[in-house]
Amino acid sequence: MTSPADRKYTESHEWVRANADGTVTVGITAHAQDALGELVYVELPEPGRTLGAGEACAVVESTKAASDVYAPIPGEVVAVNAGLGDAPQTVNSDPFEAGWLFTLKPASADALAGLLSAEAYDNGPGA
């Protein structure tokens, strides 16, 4: 699967999409959810929590394993996808849209600068 070009990516398989209001939406890639298998539980960070880049902030659990999700950039959690509590498998069926995990207010305007493009991700960690 080709990763959407309108996002940035991390080596640890998170995606980040910039929103018009200055926030960013975060999720895990198709590659990550495929490696985990069917998700049965998602633990999300609390809104208002301040995160550092690379900080473990969420957990996705499948029938195979539990895996941490890391903050791709520093910022404050402003929203979470509460619907995943009842339907964690949404991350499997639609990882780049309905399966988003949380929204951050970035700590700086250039926070996305160090992340991977879709092409770099697909040819590197997402290969």
Backbone bond lengths (Angstrom), bond angles and torsions (degrees), N, CA, C in turn:
res aa  C-N    CA-C-N  psi(-1)  N-CA   C-N-CA  omega(-1)  CA-C   N-CA-C  phi
1 M - - - 1.454 - - 1.524 108.99 -
2 T 1.310 116.47 134.34 1.455 121.99 177.22 1.524 108.55 -84.52
3 S 1.317 116.66 131.69 1.460 121.43 179.65 1.523 110.04 -74.40
4 P 1.344 118.39 142.00 1.460 120.76 179.84 1.532 111.96 -58.72
5 A 1.313 116.40 135.66 1.468 122.44 -176.54 1.525 113.21 -75.34
6 D 1.340 118.33 -13.10 1.467 120.72 -178.37 1.523 113.25 -85.03
7 R 1.334 116.95 13.64 1.454 121.93 -178.88 1.518 110.80 -128.42
8 K 1.335 114.64 168.26 1.456 122.60 171.35 1.527 106.35 -113.14
9 Y 1.333 116.66 161.30 1.458 121.53 -172.79 1.529 111.35 -136.27
10 T 1.326 115.32 159.29 1.459 121.24 177.30 1.524 109.84 -114.22
11 E 1.315 115.05 161.96 1.467 120.91 175.52 1.531 110.81 -62.03
12 S 1.357 116.87 -26.96 1.465 121.71 -177.76 1.526 113.03 -92.55
13 H 1.352 117.02 15.74 1.470 124.64 169.09 1.529 115.79 76.60
14 E 1.328 117.04 28.96 1.459 120.60 169.27 1.531 108.55 -97.18
15 W 1.335 116.06 150.47 1.464 120.73 172.02 1.520 108.64 -114.43
16 V 1.344 115.49 154.59 1.458 122.53 -178.80 1.526 108.10 -136.31
17 R 1.327 116.37 127.57 1.462 121.40 177.28 1.528 108.79 -118.62
18 A 1.323 117.06 125.31 1.466 121.56 177.13 1.527 109.05 -73.72
19 N 1.323 116.28 135.89 1.462 122.23 179.30 1.520 109.68 -106.46
20 A 1.329 117.20 157.87 1.463 122.90 -176.96 1.531 112.67 -60.41
21 D 1.328 117.67 -27.84 1.469 120.58 -177.71 1.533 113.51 -85.71
22 G 1.336 117.07 6.60 1.461 120.14 178.89 1.518 114.32 93.61
23 T 1.333 117.12 -10.20 1.461 120.22 176.40 1.535 108.99 -84.09
24 V 1.312 116.05 172.24 1.461 121.37 173.80 1.520 108.86 -130.08
25 T 1.321 116.44 144.81 1.460 122.46 176.17 1.521 107.54 -101.93
26 V 1.339 115.89 140.30 1.462 122.60 -175.21 1.521 109.72 -123.49
27 G 1.332 115.46 140.87 1.459 121.48 174.46 1.514 108.82 -151.97
28 I 1.320 116.00 -174.10 1.460 120.13 174.82 1.522 108.53 -107.70
29 T 1.311 115.91 152.61 1.458 121.36 -175.21 1.527 112.61 -74.88
30 A 1.318 115.11 165.22 1.463 121.47 174.91 1.523 109.84 -59.50
31 H 1.328 116.83 -39.12 1.463 121.47 178.49 1.529 110.08 -58.97
32 A 1.332 116.86 -45.56 1.468 121.10 -178.49 1.525 111.65 -64.95
33 Q 1.324 117.35 -48.34 1.466 119.16 -177.70 1.520 110.89 -66.70
34 D 1.332 117.21 -32.37 1.454 120.72 177.80 1.532 111.13 -66.19
35 A 1.332 116.17 -41.48 1.462 120.52 179.27 1.527 111.71 -66.72
36 L 1.333 116.86 -33.11 1.465 120.55 -179.57 1.522 112.64 -75.85
37 G 1.309 117.38 -35.85 1.460 121.25 -173.36 1.520 109.40 90.84
38 E 1.326 116.43 -168.87 1.464 120.98 -174.94 1.517 111.89 -62.77
39 L 1.326 115.63 122.18 1.460 120.37 179.55 1.521 110.52 -77.07
40 V 1.328 114.87 139.99 1.464 120.97 179.91 1.523 111.71 -119.55
41 Y 1.345 117.21 -10.77 1.460 120.68 -177.84 1.526 109.00 -159.70
42 V 1.332 115.63 140.52 1.460 121.70 175.27 1.522 107.84 -133.01
43 E 1.324 116.84 127.92 1.464 122.61 175.11 1.525 107.02 -110.47
44 L 1.328 116.43 122.50 1.454 121.74 -175.11 1.529 111.11 -109.45
45 P 1.339 117.25 156.31 1.460 119.81 178.76 1.528 111.03 -71.41
46 E 1.332 116.38 157.68 1.461 121.11 178.52 1.529 110.16 -77.76
47 P 1.337 118.00 135.53 1.465 119.24 172.61 1.528 109.80 -56.37
48 G 1.317 115.38 141.83 1.456 121.16 -176.80 1.518 113.26 96.13
49 R 1.323 117.39 -16.24 1.464 121.24 179.44 1.535 110.08 -71.08
50 T 1.312 116.08 134.61 1.457 121.50 176.41 1.523 108.08 -95.10
51 L 1.329 115.55 130.80 1.460 121.53 -175.93 1.520 111.16 -117.39
52 G 1.312 115.77 145.65 1.456 121.42 170.68 1.511 108.92 -96.22
53 A 1.323 116.98 154.50 1.465 120.48 177.86 1.519 109.76 -59.35
54 G 1.323 116.51 131.15 1.457 121.76 179.19 1.517 114.58 85.00
55 E 1.312 117.84 0.13 1.467 121.69 -179.73 1.530 110.77 -77.09
56 A 1.323 116.94 132.65 1.467 120.66 174.86 1.528 107.30 -65.16
57 C 1.329 116.54 126.93 1.460 118.88 -174.04 1.523 113.82 -137.30
58 A 1.308 118.05 -10.64 1.462 122.23 179.58 1.527 107.83 -148.65
59 V 1.334 115.32 164.66 1.459 120.95 178.30 1.522 108.08 -134.24
60 V 1.326 115.47 134.37 1.461 120.83 171.72 1.529 106.36 -117.16
61 E 1.326 114.98 130.06 1.465 120.28 -175.68 1.518 109.88 -121.93
62 S 1.316 115.08 131.74 1.462 120.46 178.45 1.526 108.72 -117.00
63 T 1.324 114.90 -177.05 1.453 119.51 176.18 1.526 110.58 -69.14
64 K 1.361 117.34 -17.33 1.465 122.65 -179.38 1.524 113.38 -93.57
65 A 1.346 117.02 -42.51 1.456 120.04 -171.11 1.525 111.00 -165.65
66 A 1.328 115.88 165.42 1.459 122.46 170.85 1.520 106.92 -107.46
67 S 1.316 116.07 143.18 1.458 120.38 -177.82 1.519 110.00 -138.66
68 D 1.333 116.13 138.47 1.457 120.56 175.58 1.527 109.73 -74.07
69 V 1.315 114.76 150.30 1.456 122.70 169.88 1.523 105.20 -112.74
70 Y 1.326 116.16 135.53 1.459 121.72 -174.73 1.520 111.08 -108.50
71 A 1.341 115.69 144.12 1.456 120.30 175.42 1.524 108.47 -64.62
72 P 1.324 118.47 121.92 1.461 120.38 -177.79 1.529 112.81 -72.70
73 I 1.325 116.04 -26.25 1.462 122.66 -179.97 1.527 108.28 -143.39
74 P 1.334 118.37 162.31 1.461 119.28 174.31 1.526 110.87 -74.64
75 G 1.322 116.07 145.27 1.457 119.64 178.31 1.516 111.82 168.79
76 E 1.321 115.38 -176.49 1.458 122.77 -179.43 1.525 109.94 -109.27
77 V 1.328 116.42 132.18 1.463 121.46 176.82 1.526 108.53 -69.01
78 V 1.335 116.10 122.89 1.462 119.76 -179.97 1.527 112.83 -111.04
79 A 1.317 117.81 -17.40 1.470 121.18 178.71 1.524 109.37 -160.30
80 V 1.341 115.28 154.49 1.457 120.99 174.45 1.524 108.75 -131.39
81 N 1.319 116.07 158.39 1.461 121.91 179.19 1.530 108.32 -86.73
82 A 1.325 115.60 83.52 1.460 121.75 -176.04 1.525 113.26 -59.82
83 G 1.322 117.90 -25.27 1.464 121.92 179.99 1.517 113.18 -62.62
84 L 1.333 117.22 -19.62 1.460 119.82 179.90 1.520 112.77 -71.24
85 G 1.334 117.07 -17.96 1.462 120.09 177.14 1.522 111.82 -60.69
86 D 1.334 115.91 -40.38 1.463 121.31 179.50 1.526 112.59 -93.02
87 A 1.326 117.33 -19.13 1.463 120.25 -175.93 1.533 110.97 -141.23
88 P 1.342 118.03 65.38 1.467 120.10 -179.01 1.526 113.11 -61.56
89 Q 1.324 117.50 -24.78 1.469 121.42 -179.37 1.528 112.54 -66.88
90 T 1.346 117.57 -10.06 1.458 120.90 174.82 1.528 110.29 -59.03
91 V 1.330 117.22 -31.96 1.464 120.78 177.47 1.527 109.80 -62.54
92 N 1.333 117.55 -34.73 1.460 121.14 177.74 1.520 112.01 -72.62
93 S 1.316 116.49 -44.63 1.464 119.55 -173.65 1.527 113.13 -78.97
94 D 1.338 118.17 -25.58 1.462 120.98 -176.65 1.530 110.46 -150.02
95 P 1.349 117.46 64.32 1.463 120.25 -172.33 1.524 115.09 -63.39
96 F 1.334 118.22 -24.81 1.461 120.49 -175.69 1.531 113.99 -98.21
97 E 1.314 118.61 -2.82 1.469 120.37 179.50 1.535 110.32 -131.92
98 A 1.328 118.00 -90.73 1.460 121.46 -175.25 1.531 113.10 -64.55
99 G 1.337 117.38 -20.67 1.462 121.47 -178.45 1.518 114.40 -90.32
100 W 1.335 118.92 18.37 1.466 121.40 176.47 1.525 109.69 -58.86
101 L 1.324 117.06 155.13 1.461 121.05 -176.72 1.522 113.62 -102.02
102 F 1.329 117.46 -56.16 1.466 120.44 -177.65 1.525 110.79 -153.55
103 T 1.331 114.56 166.50 1.456 122.25 178.75 1.525 108.43 -117.89
104 L 1.329 115.52 137.50 1.465 122.23 179.92 1.519 110.80 -117.78
105 K 1.332 115.43 148.19 1.459 121.93 164.76 1.521 104.64 -96.68
106 P 1.341 118.44 110.41 1.464 120.92 -175.54 1.527 112.59 -60.73
107 A 1.331 116.21 145.91 1.460 121.81 177.98 1.522 111.78 -70.57
108 S 1.342 117.71 -24.02 1.463 120.98 178.43 1.521 110.09 -145.84
109 A 1.317 115.47 157.08 1.464 121.13 -177.39 1.526 113.06 -67.53
110 D 1.331 117.55 -26.89 1.466 120.19 -177.66 1.528 112.52 -100.69
111 A 1.322 117.05 21.75 1.472 122.00 -175.18 1.530 113.53 -59.81
112 L 1.316 118.03 -29.59 1.471 120.74 -176.34 1.533 113.02 -83.33
113 A 1.309 116.69 -8.84 1.471 121.23 -172.79 1.528 114.26 -56.09
114 G 1.313 119.03 -34.76 1.454 120.76 -175.70 1.521 115.48 -89.62
115 L 1.331 117.26 2.46 1.460 120.18 -177.14 1.527 111.22 -86.61
116 L 1.329 115.68 164.53 1.462 122.36 -177.30 1.525 112.29 -81.21
117 S 1.328 115.61 147.55 1.468 120.88 170.92 1.528 107.64 -75.48
118 A 1.325 116.39 168.11 1.467 120.29 177.48 1.534 110.65 -59.46
119 E 1.327 117.04 -42.94 1.458 121.42 -179.31 1.525 111.08 -63.06
120 A 1.344 116.68 -44.71 1.466 120.26 179.98 1.531 110.67 -64.88
121 Y 1.325 116.84 -38.57 1.465 120.42 178.48 1.533 110.26 -66.80
122 D 1.320 117.04 -47.94 1.465 120.77 -177.04 1.525 112.73 -64.59
123 N 1.336 117.04 -28.54 1.459 121.38 178.91 1.521 112.77 -93.19
124 G 1.317 117.26 -5.08 1.461 122.15 -178.34 1.514 110.90 -119.48
125 P 1.352 117.04 -110.28 1.466 119.51 -175.11 1.527 114.92 -63.17
126 G 1.334 117.56 -25.78 1.461 120.89 -178.53 1.516 113.87 -90.78
127 A 1.328 116.98 4.69 1.478 120.69 -177.24 1.508 111.86 -70.80
